[in-house]
Amino acid sequence: MSREEMLASLMVQASENGADIATLRAMIEESSELAAEKVLARLGLGDAGAQGDLDELRELLQAWRDAKTSAWKAFVGWAIRALLALVLIGIAVRLGGWELLK
């Protein structure tokens, strides 16, 4: 029995016998699962390979985040080195090191 048929039979049962709490819960569960299947199908994730696709996308996203973090750390490292080099050059100039180069 498909989800649509199950939901239809639950609705018939609810209209004939009155809607007790178990019937209402079953109707809500079936309708939410049916809606979730439709949404996944619209997004193109309703097939058997969808889980593998999502796993691959998560791996790519993690690799991008790792690369971005690594690039930022490298930039900060180079900026600190450049700043320290400028400080050393400033100290050398202050101590008269510029005169030694002439």
SVG drawing of the C-alpha trace seen along z (x, -y; Angstrom):
<svg xmlns="http://www.w3.org/2000/svg" viewBox="-19 -56 99 58">
<polyline fill="none" stroke="black" stroke-width="0.4" points="0.0,0.0 1.4,-3.4 1.6,-6.3 -1.2,-8.1 -3.5,-5.1 -2.6,-4.7 -3.4,-8.4 -6.7,-8.1 -7.7,-5.0 -6.9,-6.8 -9.0,-9.7 -11.9,-7.4 -11.5,-5.7 -11.4,-9.1 -14.6,-10.3 -16.5,-7.0 -15.4,-6.2 -14.5,-9.6 -10.9,-10.7 -9.3,-9.1 -5.8,-10.1 -4.2,-7.1 -5.8,-7.8 -4.9,-11.4 -1.3,-10.6 -1.1,-8.0 -2.6,-10.6 -0.1,-13.2 2.8,-10.7 1.7,-9.5 1.1,-13.0 4.5,-14.3 6.4,-11.4 4.5,-11.9 5.4,-15.6 9.0,-14.9 9.2,-12.4 7.8,-15.1 10.2,-17.7 13.2,-15.4 12.0,-14.5 11.6,-18.2 15.1,-18.9 16.5,-15.9 17.3,-13.9 14.7,-11.3 16.8,-8.6 19.0,-5.9 22.3,-7.8 21.2,-10.9 22.9,-9.9 26.2,-9.4 25.8,-12.8 25.1,-14.5 28.2,-12.8 30.3,-14.0 29.0,-17.5 29.8,-17.5 33.3,-16.3 33.8,-19.1 32.4,-21.7 34.8,-20.5 37.7,-20.6 36.8,-24.2 36.6,-25.2 40.0,-23.5 41.6,-25.3 40.1,-28.6 41.4,-28.1 44.9,-27.1 45.1,-30.1 44.1,-32.5 46.7,-31.0 49.4,-31.3 48.4,-34.9 48.6,-35.8 52.0,-34.0 53.4,-36.0 52.0,-39.2 53.6,-38.6 56.9,-37.8 56.8,-41.0 56.0,-43.0 58.9,-41.5 61.2,-42.2 60.1,-45.8 60.7,-46.1 64.2,-44.6 64.9,-47.0 63.7,-49.9 66.0,-48.8 68.9,-48.5 68.3,-52.0 68.0,-53.4 71.3,-51.8 73.1,-53.3 73.1,-50.2 72.1,-52.3 75.5,-54.0 77.3,-50.6 75.5,-50.0 76.8,-53.2"/>
</svg>
